[in-house]
Amino acid sequence: MASSRPLARRFTLRRLVSPWPKGWMRLVFPAVFLIYLVQTVAGVLSDTDGLLTWLGMTILALFAVCYIGCTASGTGGRYREFWRWYAALVVLFLLELPLAHQDALPMLTYIGVMSVASLYQRAIPLIVGLIAVALFLPVLIPSWHAGLQPGTAISVGIVALAMFAFFGIVRTNEALQDARAEVARLAAEGERTRIARDLHDLLGHSLTTITVKASLAHRLSELDPARAAAEIAEVEALARATLTDVRAAVAGYREVTLGNELAAAREVLRAAGITAQIPSAIDSVPSTDSELFAWVVREGVTNVVRHSRASTCEIRLAERSIEILDDGIGRAAGSSVRTPGQGGSGLLGLGERVAAADGQLVAGAREQQPGWRILVELGTR
């Protein structure tokens, strides 16, 4: 249901007139339609003389000013002022009736326009009332010697219908603009979320690997300088690759593969001194799920190296699921993460990816033995 406030708040007509110089459209546009008050001018001239004629013309001039002021205040957002102008229109119409008789009825058209502008659909009873006044009032006042006025009543109705259509288009355009703005906002928010999630996944894994390899190189620096130098060279290469991945993630062109992630997992687990049981073949995984499983491997192995203090880590692959198990300290027995809204930021981001693929993420302590378990299962197609 439309608001009872004028058109500027509900329909924001100023959006339509904003390209014009301020003031011009608000004055010229409504002033053009005042030409239809010619009938009222003729009525004043024919039904009055002397001072009453001047009074009738003054009332008409004030009515024109109030109509322009009503439109300008509505498009300018001055809502209280709008209603003052509107009330003045009604009062001036009533004052003009004894002077112009039935020829004052065209003034109802302008009151109807402002009624639709302010109330929209809730103005329908008021418009019906204005049509009834235009049609029957001359019959009720015998001294006017006028019958039914169907022409004026039809004019009020047609103009009101045109205004309903006009403001309906304005409402639709505003809703479209608001929808576009909301889509743009959501797209920007989604892009920020994507970048934050990708940077966490990329940097978390890469920095963990760099830390493990740098620690290994430090321990080997005196015992096996050649091996330590090789580890440092790998750290340098990994740092360069990570920089490339970060740039690609920000640009939106980065892609991870399951094969590469399994190979990287085997290397980082070896460097951390964790025995790895990793499948050598990935043929059972559909290509459409490969990237998601790659992210699972990256996040799961990173958590194993960082937090588990495990001695072994196993990755199990199936057509529609992937499971990562370790024998580390895990969390408190029975704790689990089943939804994207729980767990650390890494599991949060992983949960969002899994949910987007219509899958389920379960992460928690293993029930029958020590350690931690991450399971991702996708629905059947």
Backbone torsions as a table, in degrees:
resi	resn	phi	psi	omega
1	MET	NA	137.7	-176.3
2	ALA	-70.3	155.4	176.9
3	SER	-73.7	157.3	177.1
4	SER	-84.6	-1.7	178.0
5	ARG	-79.7	160.6	-173.9
6	PRO	-66.0	176.5	-171.1
7	LEU	-59.5	-27.6	-176.2
8	ALA	-64.5	-38.8	-178.0
9	ARG	-76.8	-43.0	-174.3
10	ARG	-83.3	-39.1	-173.6
11	PHE	-112.2	-15.4	179.5
12	THR	50.3	62.0	179.4
13	LEU	-61.2	-22.1	179.9
14	ARG	-60.7	-24.2	176.2
15	ARG	-63.7	-32.2	-179.3
16	LEU	-77.7	-30.3	-175.0
17	VAL	-103.1	-0.5	-175.6
18	SER	-59.0	-32.5	179.8
19	PRO	-68.1	-17.6	-178.0
20	TRP	-84.2	157.7	174.5
21	PRO	-60.1	140.0	-177.1
22	LYS	-60.9	134.7	178.2
23	GLY	97.3	-38.1	-176.3
24	TRP	-64.9	-52.5	-176.1
25	MET	-67.6	-34.4	-178.2
26	ARG	-68.7	-22.8	-179.8
27	LEU	-99.2	-47.7	-173.5
28	VAL	-71.0	-45.4	-174.8
29	PHE	-58.0	-52.7	179.1
30	PRO	-71.9	-28.1	-176.9
31	ALA	-66.4	-30.9	-179.1
32	VAL	-59.3	-39.2	-174.9
33	PHE	-79.6	-6.0	176.5
34	LEU	-70.7	-6.1	178.6
35	ILE	-59.5	-27.1	-178.1
36	TYR	-73.1	-4.8	175.1
37	LEU	-80.6	2.1	178.3
38	VAL	-58.4	-37.3	179.1
39	GLN	-62.0	-39.4	179.0
40	THR	-68.2	-37.9	176.5
41	VAL	-59.8	-45.2	179.2
42	ALA	-62.9	-38.2	177.9
43	GLY	-63.7	-41.0	178.6
44	VAL	-63.3	-43.5	-178.0
45	LEU	-66.0	-33.7	-176.8
46	SER	-86.1	-26.5	-173.7
47	ASP	-102.9	-6.2	-179.0
48	THR	-134.7	168.7	172.2
49	ASP	-151.5	163.1	176.6
50	GLY	63.2	-130.2	-175.6
51	LEU	-64.2	-34.8	-179.8
52	LEU	-65.8	-33.7	177.0
53	THR	-63.0	-46.7	177.8
54	TRP	-62.5	-37.5	178.5
55	LEU	-64.6	-44.9	179.0
56	GLY	-61.3	-41.7	179.1
57	MET	-66.9	-37.2	178.6
58	THR	-64.7	-42.7	178.2
59	ILE	-61.5	-42.0	178.9
60	LEU	-63.3	-41.6	178.9
61	ALA	-63.2	-43.0	177.8
62	LEU	-64.8	-36.9	177.5
63	PHE	-61.4	-42.9	179.1
64	ALA	-63.0	-42.5	178.8
65	VAL	-63.2	-42.7	-179.3
66	CYS	-65.4	-37.7	179.2
67	TYR	-64.0	-45.3	178.0
68	ILE	-64.8	-41.5	178.5
69	GLY	-64.0	-36.6	179.5
70	CYS	-63.9	-45.2	179.2
71	THR	-66.2	-44.6	-178.0
72	ALA	-64.8	-41.1	-179.3
73	SER	-69.8	-33.9	177.8
74	GLY	-65.7	-47.2	179.3
75	THR	-71.5	-20.8	179.8
76	GLY	-90.8	-2.6	177.1
77	GLY	83.2	11.9	179.8
78	ARG	-94.4	85.7	-166.7
79	TYR	-72.4	-41.6	178.4
80	ARG	-64.2	-39.2	177.7
81	GLU	-64.0	-37.2	178.4
82	PHE	-55.7	-49.0	-176.5
83	TRP	-68.6	-29.1	175.0
84	ARG	-65.8	-45.2	177.2
85	TRP	-61.6	-40.8	-178.7
86	TYR	-62.0	-45.6	178.3
87	ALA	-61.8	-37.8	178.5
88	ALA	-64.0	-37.3	177.1
89	LEU	-59.1	-45.2	-178.7
90	VAL	-64.6	-44.9	-179.0
91	VAL	-63.3	-43.0	-179.0
92	LEU	-66.6	-35.4	176.1
93	PHE	-62.3	-45.1	179.9
94	LEU	-63.3	-35.8	178.9
95	LEU	-71.2	-28.9	-177.8
96	GLU	-80.0	-24.0	-176.7
97	LEU	-54.8	-47.5	-179.1
98	PRO	-66.7	-18.4	-176.0
99	LEU	-94.4	-43.8	-176.9
100	ALA	-102.5	-5.8	179.7
101	HIS	56.0	-135.0	-176.6
102	GLN	-64.3	-18.8	179.0
103	ASP	-74.9	-8.2	174.6
104	ALA	-82.2	-13.0	-175.2
105	LEU	-63.3	-30.6	175.7
106	PRO	-56.6	-20.0	177.5
107	MET	-63.6	-24.1	177.9
108	LEU	-63.2	-27.4	179.2
109	THR	-59.5	-42.7	-178.5
110	TYR	-70.9	-36.5	175.7
111	ILE	-65.1	-38.4	177.2
112	GLY	-63.2	-40.4	178.2
113	VAL	-59.8	-46.4	-179.8
114	MET	-68.8	-30.3	177.6
115	SER	-66.3	-44.4	177.6
116	VAL	-64.5	-39.1	-179.8
117	ALA	-62.8	-34.6	-175.5
118	SER	-90.4	-35.7	-172.4
119	LEU	-112.6	-16.7	-176.8
120	TYR	51.2	-119.7	-173.3
121	GLN	-63.1	-29.3	179.3
122	ARG	-72.2	-6.5	177.9
123	ALA	-84.3	-6.5	-175.5
124	ILE	-57.3	-48.8	177.4
125	PRO	-60.0	-37.2	179.3
126	LEU	-66.3	-40.3	178.4
127	ILE	-64.0	-41.8	176.7
128	VAL	-59.7	-41.3	177.8
129	GLY	-63.7	-41.8	178.6
130	LEU	-63.4	-40.2	177.9
131	ILE	-63.3	-42.1	179.0
132	ALA	-63.3	-41.5	178.1
133	VAL	-62.1	-46.1	-179.1
134	ALA	-63.2	-32.6	-175.8
135	LEU	-82.1	-43.0	-168.4
136	PHE	-106.2	-20.6	-175.6
137	LEU	-56.8	-42.9	179.7
138	PRO	-61.0	-30.2	179.2
139	VAL	-71.1	-32.6	-176.4
140	LEU	-78.1	-11.4	-179.5
141	ILE	-116.6	93.5	-174.8
142	PRO	-58.6	-31.4	-176.3
143	SER	-65.0	-16.8	178.7
144	TRP	-78.1	-20.3	-178.5
145	HIS	53.9	45.5	179.3
146	ALA	-129.9	146.9	177.4
147	GLY	-95.9	-154.8	176.6
148	LEU	-59.2	147.0	179.7
149	GLN	-116.7	70.2	-177.1
150	PRO	-65.3	-31.9	-179.0
151	GLY	-61.7	-47.7	179.7
152	THR	-65.8	-41.2	179.6
153	ALA	-62.7	-42.2	178.8
154	ILE	-65.0	-38.8	179.0
155	SER	-61.8	-44.1	178.5
156	VAL	-60.4	-44.6	-179.5
157	GLY	-65.2	-44.5	-177.5
158	ILE	-65.6	-44.7	179.3
159	VAL	-63.2	-38.8	177.8
160	ALA	-63.7	-42.9	177.2
161	LEU	-61.5	-41.0	178.5
162	ALA	-62.3	-38.9	179.4
163	MET	-69.0	-37.0	175.5
164	PHE	-59.1	-45.1	179.4
165	ALA	-64.5	-42.8	-178.0
166	PHE	-62.3	-49.6	-178.5
167	PHE	-71.2	-25.9	172.8
168	GLY	-63.7	-41.0	177.1
169	ILE	-65.0	-40.7	178.7
170	VAL	-63.0	-42.8	178.4
171	ARG	-60.2	-44.0	179.8
172	THR	-62.9	-43.2	179.3
173	ASN	-63.8	-40.3	178.4
174	GLU	-65.4	-42.3	178.7
175	ALA	-62.4	-37.8	178.1
176	LEU	-65.7	-43.2	178.2
177	GLN	-63.6	-42.2	178.3
178	ASP	-64.1	-39.7	178.8
179	ALA	-64.7	-41.4	178.6
180	ARG	-63.6	-41.9	178.6
181	ALA	-63.5	-39.8	179.5
182	GLU	-67.3	-40.7	177.1
183	VAL	-61.8	-42.8	178.8
184	ALA	-63.4	-40.7	179.1
185	ARG	-64.3	-44.7	179.8
186	LEU	-65.5	-37.1	178.7
187	ALA	-64.7	-42.6	178.5
188	ALA	-64.9	-41.8	179.1
189	GLU	-65.1	-41.2	177.5
190	GLY	-63.4	-38.7	179.1
191	GLU	-67.4	-39.3	176.7
192	ARG	-63.2	-41.3	178.8
193	THR	-63.9	-42.7	179.5
194	ARG	-61.3	-45.9	-178.9
195	ILE	-63.6	-44.3	179.8
196	ALA	-61.8	-43.5	-180.0
197	ARG	-65.3	-44.6	-178.7
198	ASP	-66.4	-40.3	179.2
199	LEU	-65.2	-39.3	177.3
200	HIS	-61.4	-48.0	-177.7
201	ASP	-64.2	-42.9	-178.8
202	LEU	-67.9	-53.2	-175.0
203	LEU	-70.7	-37.3	178.9
204	GLY	-59.2	-48.7	-179.8
205	HIS	-66.6	-49.6	-174.8
206	SER	-65.7	-43.0	-179.1
207	LEU	-68.8	-33.1	174.7
208	THR	-62.7	-45.1	178.9
209	THR	-63.1	-43.0	179.2
210	ILE	-62.0	-42.8	180.0
211	THR	-62.5	-44.2	-179.5
212	VAL	-63.9	-45.3	-178.0
213	LYS	-69.2	-38.2	177.7
214	ALA	-63.9	-40.0	177.3
215	SER	-63.5	-41.2	178.3
216	LEU	-64.3	-41.9	179.0
217	ALA	-63.4	-37.4	178.2
218	HIS	-63.1	-43.2	179.4
219	ARG	-66.7	-30.5	-177.6
220	LEU	-90.5	-4.7	-173.1
221	SER	-58.8	-32.3	179.2
222	GLU	-99.8	-32.5	-177.3
223	LEU	-78.8	-40.8	-176.5
224	ASP	-145.2	80.2	-176.5
225	PRO	-55.6	-37.8	-178.7
226	ALA	-64.6	-44.0	178.4
227	ARG	-65.6	-39.3	177.9
228	ALA	-62.5	-41.1	178.3
229	ALA	-63.6	-38.2	178.5
230	ALA	-64.8	-40.2	178.8
231	GLU	-65.4	-41.1	178.9
232	ILE	-64.1	-38.6	177.2
233	ALA	-62.2	-38.8	177.0
234	GLU	-66.9	-37.0	176.3
235	VAL	-60.7	-44.3	179.1
236	GLU	-61.8	-45.8	179.7
237	ALA	-63.0	-40.0	179.7
238	LEU	-66.3	-38.9	178.7
239	ALA	-63.2	-40.8	177.9
240	ARG	-64.8	-43.4	179.8
241	ALA	-64.0	-38.0	178.5
242	THR	-64.5	-40.5	177.5
243	LEU	-60.9	-42.0	177.0
244	THR	-63.2	-41.2	179.8
245	ASP	-65.2	-39.4	179.8
246	VAL	-64.0	-44.4	178.1
247	ARG	-61.7	-41.4	178.9
248	ALA	-66.7	-37.4	179.8
249	ALA	-64.2	-42.8	178.8
250	VAL	-64.9	-37.3	179.4
251	ALA	-79.1	-15.6	178.1
252	GLY	87.5	15.3	-176.0
253	TYR	-112.0	12.4	-176.3
254	ARG	-86.5	142.1	178.2
255	GLU	-138.3	137.0	176.7
256	VAL	-107.6	152.3	179.1
257	THR	-123.5	149.7	-177.4
258	LEU	-66.3	-41.2	179.8
259	GLY	-60.3	-45.5	179.6
260	ASN	-64.8	-39.4	-178.7
261	GLU	-68.8	-36.9	176.5
262	LEU	-65.0	-40.6	177.7
263	ALA	-64.6	-42.3	178.3
264	ALA	-66.1	-37.8	178.4
265	ALA	-62.9	-43.0	178.9
266	ARG	-59.8	-40.9	-177.2
267	GLU	-70.5	-45.4	-176.4
268	VAL	-70.3	-34.0	176.5
269	LEU	-67.4	-40.0	177.6
270	ARG	-61.5	-44.7	-179.0
271	ALA	-64.7	-30.4	179.7
272	ALA	-84.4	-1.5	179.7
273	GLY	77.5	24.9	-179.9
274	ILE	-107.2	127.7	178.4
275	THR	-69.9	126.3	-174.2
276	ALA	-107.5	134.0	171.3
277	GLN	-117.3	96.6	-171.3
278	ILE	-123.0	132.4	179.7
279	PRO	-63.8	141.5	-179.1
280	SER	-88.6	-15.4	-178.5
281	ALA	-122.8	144.4	179.7
282	ILE	-123.8	19.4	-176.4
283	ASP	-62.9	-26.6	-176.6
284	SER	-73.3	-15.7	-176.9
285	VAL	-91.1	124.1	176.9
286	PRO	-61.0	147.8	-178.7
287	SER	-60.7	-28.9	-179.3
288	THR	-69.2	-22.4	-178.8
289	ASP	-103.0	-4.1	-172.6
290	SER	-61.7	-44.1	-176.9
291	GLU	-66.0	-42.0	178.5
292	LEU	-61.2	-45.1	179.2
293	PHE	-63.2	-33.1	177.2
294	ALA	-62.6	-40.9	177.5
295	TRP	-66.6	-35.2	177.7
296	VAL	-63.5	-44.7	178.9
297	VAL	-61.0	-45.0	-177.6
298	ARG	-61.6	-50.0	-177.7
299	GLU	-67.4	-43.6	-177.4
300	GLY	-64.4	-46.2	-179.3
301	VAL	-67.5	-38.1	176.9
302	THR	-59.0	-43.4	178.9
303	ASN	-66.7	-36.5	177.7
304	VAL	-61.5	-47.7	-177.3
305	VAL	-67.7	-38.3	-175.1
306	ARG	-76.2	-44.7	-163.3
307	HIS	-119.2	-19.6	-164.0
308	SER	-82.3	-29.8	-170.6
309	ARG	55.5	35.9	-176.4
310	ALA	-84.0	160.0	173.3
311	SER	-104.8	-20.8	177.6
312	THR	-136.8	153.3	176.7
313	CYS	-144.2	131.9	-178.8
314	GLU	-124.3	136.6	176.1
315	ILE	-115.8	124.4	179.5
316	ARG	-114.5	129.2	-179.0
317	LEU	-113.3	139.1	171.2
318	ALA	-136.8	177.1	-175.1
319	GLU	-61.7	-39.2	-175.3
320	ARG	-124.4	17.3	-179.7
321	SER	-152.9	159.2	174.1
322	ILE	-142.5	139.5	-176.8
323	GLU	-134.9	136.2	177.9
324	ILE	-122.8	124.2	-176.0
325	LEU	-124.4	143.3	171.9
326	ASP	-139.3	168.2	-179.2
327	ASP	-111.8	31.1	-177.6
328	GLY	-83.5	-159.9	-174.9
329	ILE	-76.5	-22.2	179.0
330	GLY	58.7	-152.9	173.8
331	ARG	-116.9	-169.1	178.2
332	ALA	-60.1	139.4	-177.2
333	ALA	-55.2	133.3	177.7
334	GLY	88.8	-10.0	178.3
335	SER	-72.7	148.3	-177.9
336	SER	-156.3	162.0	175.3
337	VAL	-125.5	116.2	-176.0
338	ARG	-116.4	-11.6	-177.5
339	THR	-130.6	156.8	179.5
340	PRO	-62.1	-17.3	-176.5
341	GLY	-85.8	1.1	-178.3
342	GLN	-118.8	165.8	177.4
343	GLY	86.6	-174.9	179.1
344	GLY	-73.9	177.3	-177.1
345	SER	-65.4	-30.2	177.4
346	GLY	-65.6	-48.8	177.4
347	LEU	-66.7	-30.5	176.4
348	LEU	-62.0	-49.7	178.7
349	GLY	-63.1	-40.3	178.4
350	LEU	-64.6	-41.0	177.9
351	GLY	-61.2	-36.6	177.5
352	GLU	-65.1	-40.1	178.2
353	ARG	-64.6	-44.0	-178.4
354	VAL	-65.9	-42.8	179.1
355	ALA	-62.2	-37.3	178.6
356	ALA	-64.1	-25.6	178.4
357	ALA	-95.0	13.5	-179.1
358	ASP	59.0	39.6	178.5
359	GLY	-114.5	-175.4	-180.0
360	GLN	-129.9	134.6	176.9
361	LEU	-109.3	128.6	174.1
362	VAL	-126.9	122.0	179.0
363	ALA	-132.7	128.6	-179.0
364	GLY	-178.4	176.8	-179.8
365	ALA	-67.5	143.1	177.1
366	ARG	-68.8	143.6	-172.2
367	GLU	-81.0	-43.3	-171.4
368	GLN	-93.3	-12.0	-177.7
369	GLN	-154.6	163.5	-178.0
370	PRO	-66.3	155.4	177.2
371	GLY	125.4	-173.7	-174.3
372	TRP	-128.9	150.3	-176.3
373	ARG	-136.5	133.2	171.9
374	ILE	-121.4	125.2	-178.8
375	LEU	-128.2	128.5	173.9
376	VAL	-120.4	123.3	179.1
377	GLU	-122.8	133.0	178.6
378	LEU	-104.3	149.1	179.8
379	GLY	-67.2	159.6	178.7
380	THR	-76.8	144.3	179.2
381	ARG	-92.9	NA	NA
